[in-house]
Amino acid sequence: MSVLKLHVKVFRFETNKDYNPAYESYFLEYQEDQYLLDLLKQLKGVSYNENIALKINQIAVFEDANVSDLVAFFSKEWVLDPLSKRYALKDLVIDEKAVLKNYEDFFKQVPYITKGEKEELEKFIQINFINPQTNPKYLGDGFFLYVKWLMKRYPTERDRLLEMISQPESGVMNFLSVAHYLYKNDDNIDHEIYELQEILTNSKIKPWKDFSKNLLSLFQYHSNPPKTPNPPKTCTLFNAYAKHLNAQSLLKSAKLYLEKMGQKVIDLPFCYDGGYYGKIISTHDFLTACAYNLALAKANGVSLIFCEEDAYLNILHAKEVLDNNPEIIDSINEKLKKYQLVYEKGVEIVYLNEWVNEFLAWELKSPFDAFLGAEFSRIKQSDHFFNKIRLKAPHFLESFQNYAPLLEVNEASGLLQCAHLRYLGIDLGADFLIAHSLGLFYAFENLSLKASKIYKRDNDNTPTLFLPQIALMAMGEKNTQALGLDAHYHKFTFI
């Protein structure tokens, strides 16, 4: 059996002994049938948790995985860190007793739980450190799952327990997906906490009762939408976004791009789907809005194109739920009769950014050789488009995160963490940022002054662009109005 090699940098630190941590390099040998624990045993003098709880290249790993599988996921260059550097006890081990002290006040408010139930928190606490959020008040994802566990054991205390995790500045509504920060991109934690958010937003607890009511009021349907079959090569752009986001810049450039690609674009009166929190506050209303939009495209015989990733991820989720639950379709179609629409499977949906990345048979007139971009997208894509236009856009872990939804539930934290993302890109030396989310674009552009102040940085004028705008510029388009650049807060001066 062949012997393989791996380069590992290991976090070294011991509380009460070391002032600063350091990283020590190791060149390790392994065989294809070995596991992570076998590898850790080669690190002489390094302390680690034998139950496996650490980070490899900033991704949390909680299983004694096969080393070959880990190499396939992380490559052969690893940086090993404890789950939390703040609570590092010795090397890769964290001080869980220090973490548990943060919840002493909580336990004083629940005197009815047993000693064993109190100790159960220890099984959840490591989950707190998957999420890279920088909000110091955040109670932690593991703690939220523990409270959810208690709610099932004490149904009569459910509302009181829920109230304890409802605070806007520290509670469960601050949760965002952690799947990208878990080995194998496991989304089980996401679904568990989304369910908890749904319970909260459908409760009578303030301010979330009003939050849900206000968001649902934005679901507006056209009373008599058009239903006219269209010729081939005709499509429609989803256009129902929150008004404060001002989607016109994106929609204008997306439409122009499609027209240059030989498509005719028609406008249809789509219904807002609630944005990021739409599927959380009311699954039925969310699914109805999405079914309406899909049925409207179908009735007009056109492909439904999404030029923004949050709306695209929403429609993918809704379509999966609808197409696997005939009884839900029947219920929603009863409501759609009011609009003379019927939801059926088979509506073609397209994500424009994937299209831009794959359809490259056009002449490159303005290459981006001299530029560096920092891209932010929750959807992993190939580099085909960037390679064609010769744009350097390095990948970094937090480019898959989007803190913009926090602006709706905890503005101060949302501003701080969106600024953190923005300056990560800027500090890489980016000439411009690339946003696939309207919410993140709004945070990077319209809120940059406010966010920079909270982040304690002088505001930087680095602009933010959408992918269709970059594609159009690469094709030679220089009209700032046609590109939608005239509506940007930070002016793009490279044309």
N, C-alpha and C positions, 0 to 999 in steps of 0.2 A: 504493500500500500504506500502510495507516494506521500511525502512529507511536504506540507505547504507552509508558507510564511505570512506573517501578519505584523504590521507596525501599530503599536498601541501607545498612546500617551495617557497616563493615569494621573488623576487628581490626587495630590498628597497633602494631607493636613491633619493636625491633631490639636483639638481644643486644649487650651491652657498650656500649650507648649509652643505652638507655631504662631507667629504674628500674621504671616501671609501664606496663602496656599501656593503650591508649585506643581508643575507637571513633570512627570518622569517618563522617559521613553523606554519602551521594551520592544524587542524584536522576537516574536514568539513563533514557535513551530506548532503546527496542528495537523491532524489527520482528518479525513472526510467524515469519519464516524464519531468524532469527538463533539462534546457539548460545551456550552459557555462555562459551566462550572469547572470543567477540566482545564479550560484556559485560565480562569481566575486563580486556580491553584498554582499556576506557574509564576504568579506575581508574588515573589518572596517578600514577606513583610508588609504586604498591602492588606488592609482590613476591608472586608466586603460582607454582604448579607448572603448567606448560603441559600436562602429562599429566593434569591435573585430579585433585586430591586435597585436599579441603577439606570443611568442614561448613557447611551452610545450615540455620539454625534448629536446630542441634544434631544434624542428620542428616547422615551421611557421604555424599558424592557422589564417585564415581570415574569419571564419564563426561562427555564434552562433550555434554550433553543439550540439546535444543531449549528455548529460554527459555520459550516458551509452555507447554510440558509442565511445566517447573519451576514456573511461576506457578500452573498448575492444581493442583500438588501442595503448594506452600508458600505460596500467595497472593502479594500484591505488596509484602509487608513482609519483607525478608530481613535476617538477621544472619549475616555471613560470618566464620567462625573457621578457624584452622588445625586440622588433625586433632587436635593436642595442644597446649594452651597451655603445658604444662610444658616441652615441647621446642621451643617456638616459636623460630625462628632470625631470621626477618624477615617480619613481616606474616603471610601465609598459608602460608609455607614452614616446615617443621619441620627440625630438625637430625638427620637420619637417622644420621649418623656417631656422634652421642652416644647414640642409641638402640642401635646395634649394639654399643657398648662393653659393654652389659649382658650380652652373651652370650659374652664372652671366655673365661670359665671353662668354659662348655659346649664351646667349640671345642677346648679343651685336652684334653677327655675323648674327643674323636672325631678322633684324629690321622690316621685312615685316609681321611678325605674330602679331595677335591682342592680346589685354590684356587677353581676355577670353581663347585664345589658349595657352598663356603663363601659365595661371593658371591651365590649364589642366594637367600639369606635376605633380601637387599635387595628382592626382588620381593614378599615376604610381609609386610614389616615394617609397612607402613601399615595393615594389617588390625588390628594391635594396638590401634588407637585408635578403633575403632568402638564397642567395649564401654565403657559409662560406669562400670564397676566402680571402686570406690575402694580395693580391696585393693592396697597398695603392693608386695606380694610376688608378685602375679599375673604369670606369665611371658608371657602375651599370646596372643591367638588366632592371630595371624599366625605366631608362633613355633611353636605347636602344629601348624599346617598344614605348616610347613616340616619339622618332625620327622616328620610323616606321610609327606611326600615322600621324606625320607631312608630311612624304613623300607622303602619300596618299592624303593629302589635298593640297599639293604643288608639283604636278608631275614635273613641270619645274625646281624645286630646288632639285629634287631627288638626282642627282649625288653629288651636293655640300653637302647636308645633310649626304649622305653616307660617303663622305670623312671625315666628322667630327668625325665619329665613327670608322675610319679605322686604327688608330694608333696601331702599334704592341704592344706597352707597356701598352695601356689603353683601346683599342677598343673592338669591339664586337667579334673578333676572339678569345678572351680570355674566352668567355662563355663556360661553361660546364654544363651538366644537373643539374637541381635543384629539379627534381622530388622526390628524396629521402628525401629532406629537406622540403617537403610540406605535410601537413595532407592529407591523402588518396593517397599519391604519385601521385598527379595530374601532368600530363606531358604537359598540354596546353602551358605553358610558354616555355618549351623546343622546341616545334614545331614552335612556333612563331619566336623564335630567330634563330633556325636552318635555317629557311626560309630567315632571314635577312643575315645570313652568306653566304648562297647560292647566294643571290643577289650580295653581295660584291665580292665573289670569281669569279663571272662571269662578273664582271665589268672591266674597263680598269684602275682601281686604283692600283697603285703600293704600296707594293710589291705583292699584292694578285693576279694580273694577271699572274705574273711569277710563283708564288706559285702553282697555278692551272695547268699551262702549264707543270711544272716540275713533278707534281704528276701524271698527265695524261700520261706522257711519260713512266711511270713505268708499265702501263697496257700492258702486253705482252702475246700474245696467241701463243700456239704451232701450227705450220702450219698444221701438220697432226697428231693429238693426237690419241693414241691407242684406239681401240674399240673392246675389246675382253671380252665376257661374262665369269665370273669367278664362281667357285663352291661356295656352301654355306659356311658360316663362313669366308668369305673373306671380307675385308674392306680396306679403304684407308684413310690416314690422310691428311687433308688439310695442304699444305706445302708452300704456296706462301705468305711469309711475307717480310716486308722491310729488305733488306740485312744487314743494320747496327744493327738490333736487334739480329742477330745471333741466330736463332731458333733451332739450332742443339741439344742443351742440352735438350730442351723440347721435340723435335720430337724423339730423341733417347730413352728417358725414357718412352714416351707415347707408342712407338712401342713395347718396351720390355714388358710393362705392358699388352698390348693387346695380345701379344704372350703368356704370362703366363696365360691369361684368355681364351686361346684356339682359338684365332683369327689369321688368316693369313693376313698379311698386305702387300699390293702392293703399289708401288709408281706411281703416275700419274702427268703429267705436268699441274698443276693448274695455274690459272691466278691471279695475285695480284689484290685485290679489292679496293686499295686506302687507306686501313686502316681506322682510325677514320674519316678522312675528305673526304674519297672517295664518300660517299653518298651526301656530301654537295657541292662539287665542280662541279659534273656532275652526276645527277641522272641517265641519260641514259647510260653513260659509266659504272657506278657502277652496274646497273642492268644487263647490258650485260655481264660483267665479272662474276657476281654471277650466271647468267643463264648458261654461258659456263661451270662453275665448276660443277653445278648440273647436267647438261646434260652429261658431261664427266663421272661422277660417274655412271649415269644411263646407259650409253652406255657400261660400263664395268661390269654392274650388281653387284655393290658393295655399301655398306653403306658408306656414307661420314661422317667421324668423325672429329670433331673439338676439339683440345686440348687446345685452347686459347680463352678466353672469348670475346675479341674484334671482332675477326673474326666470332665467333659464333653469336654474337648479330647482326653483319652485315648481315649474311646469313638469319637469322630469319626475319629481316626487309625486305630484298630483296624478300624473298619467299612470305611474306604476300602481298607485292605490286604486284608481278607478278601474284599470284594465284587469285587475285581479279580484274585483269585488262587484259582480253583476248586480247584486242587490242595491249597492250604493248608486250605481248608474241608473237603475230604475227609479230610485227615489229622486235623484237630481233631475232626471228627464221630466218628471212630473212638474218640477218648478220651471224648467226651460220651455215648457209648452206655452207659457205666458209670452215668450219672445219668438215663438214659432221656430224653435231650434231643437235639435236632437243631438246628444253626444253619442258618437260611435267610435270604435277603435279605428286606427288607420290614418289619423290626421298626421301629415308630415310636419315635424318640427325640426328646425335647423338652428344651430348656434353659430352666429355669424363669425365669431372669432375662430372657430374650428374651420369654417369655410376659408377665411383669410389665410389660415395656416396650411391649407391643403391645395387650394386652387391657385397655382403660381404661374400659369401660362400667360403672363403679361410682361411687357417690356419695362425693365428697370431703367428709369431716367435719372433718378436722384438717389444714389446710394448713400448709406449712412456709415461709411467706413470710419469716419473720424469721431463717431458718437458712442456714448455709453448710456444705456437705458436701464432702469430698475423696474422690473415688472412685478405687479401684485395681482395674483389670481388664485382662487381656491380650486381651480380646475387645472390639472396637469396637462400640458400640451407639448408637442414636439417643437423643435427649434427651426423647422423648415422655413417659415416666413422670415425669421431673423437672419438665417443664413443667406437667404436670397437677397435681402436688402443690405447685408453685410453689417448688421447692427450687433454690437456686443451687449448682451443682457445676462449677466451672471445670475445663477440661481442661489438663493439663500433661504434657510428654513422658514423664517417669518414672512417671506413673500407669499406664503400660502394662507396667512392669517388676515382677517378683516375685522377690525374693532369698531367699524362705523355703526353697527346696530346698537352699540352701547350708548350712542348719542341720544337715543330715544328713551333710555331707562336710567342712565346715570351720566349726564352730560360731562361732568368734570373728568370722570375716569375715561370716558370715550375720547375726549379731546386729548388727554395726556397720552393715551395709548396709540391713537391715530398719529399723533406727532412723533411718537417713538418709531413707528413704522416709516413715516415720511423721512425722518432724519437718518434712519438706517440706510435708505436708498441714496439720499443726498451724500452721506458720508462715504459711500462706496465710490463717489466721484461721478454719479450719474448726471448727464446733461439734462435729462428729463425723466419723469416717472411715467409709468404706464399702468393705468387703472382699468380693471375690467368690471368694477362695481361702481354704480352711480353714487352710492353712499360714501364710498372711499374717495371718489373723485371730489365730491362735495366737501369732505373733510380736508383733503389735501389742498384744494383751491380756495373755496369760499371761507373756510374756517381756519385757514393757516395762521393768520395773525393771532387769533384768540388761542389757538392750540400751541403756537410757539411760545406765547407768554406763559402759559401754564407749564410748558415743558422747560421753561427757562433757557430758551435759545433765541437769539436774534432771528427774526423772520427771514427766511431765504426765499428768493424769487424763482427757484427752480420750478418750471411748469410741469403740468400733468397732462398726458394725452391719452386718447382712446386708440385702440388698434386700427379701426377704419381710417382715422386721420393719418396715422403713420403710413398705412398702405397707399392712401391717396397721394401723400407727399412723395413717396417712393415712385409713384407713377408719373410724377411731374406736376401735380396740382399745386399752385402757389397762391390761389385766391383765398385769403384768410376767412372771408365771409362764407364762401362755399364750403370750406373745411369746418366751419363752426368755431374757429379759433377766436373770433371777435367777442364771443361770449365768455371766454376764460378770464379768470381773475389775474393769473400770472401770464403775461404775454409771451408768446413763443416768437423768438427773434431770429431763429436760425434759417428761415426761408429766404 
